[in-house]
Amino acid sequence: MDGVDDVEVECPHCGELFGILVDTGFGSVEMIEDCSVCCHPIQLTLRFEGGELISIDARAA
């Protein structure tokens, strides 16, 4: 079911995990999010199918 989910992201800068809220109702989402640990920007690409996360790509922005 589509909705909002908490997704854990590994920061490409510091390697720490942190959570973000994403709307799983889209096929894919691209965004820039700051790491909540080291504050560096991260380029995120998330892909969803049937309301579930199928892939995540986190790169230094």
N, C-alpha and C positions, 0 to 999 in steps of 0.2 A: 504494500500500500504506500502511496506517495505521502510525503510529509516532511517534517524537519528531523534531522538526525545529528547526533554528535559524532564527529569523525576525528580520529587521532591522526596527527600529521607529524612526521619526523623532520625537524629543521635541517636543511642541508648545510647550514652555517655551523651550528653548535651540536647537532645530533640529538638534542632533547626532543621528547614527545610532548605535544600539547593538543588540546581539543579545540575544534571550531564547530559551529552550528551551520549546517548547509541544508538547503531545500532540495530534497531528492526527487521532486516532481519534474525536473528538467532532464534531458538526455545527457547534457554535459554542461559544466560550469567552469569558466576560467576567471580567476581573480588573483589579486595581490593581497596577501595577508602578512602582517608583521608577526614574527615569532614572539610568543608571550614570555619567553625566557630571555633571549638575547636581543630582541627588538629589531633584528635585521629583516628586510622585506623578502618574501618568498612568492614566486610565481606558482600558483596552483592550477592544475587541470584535473578536474574530477569528472568521471563518467559513471552514469547510472543506467540501470536497466531494471524495469519493473519496480522502481522505487528503492533499489538496493545498489550500493556502491560496488562497481566492478573493477575500477582502477583509479589510482591517484598518482599524479606526477608532481613532485615538489622540487623546484629548482631555485637556485639563488637568483634574485631579481636585481 
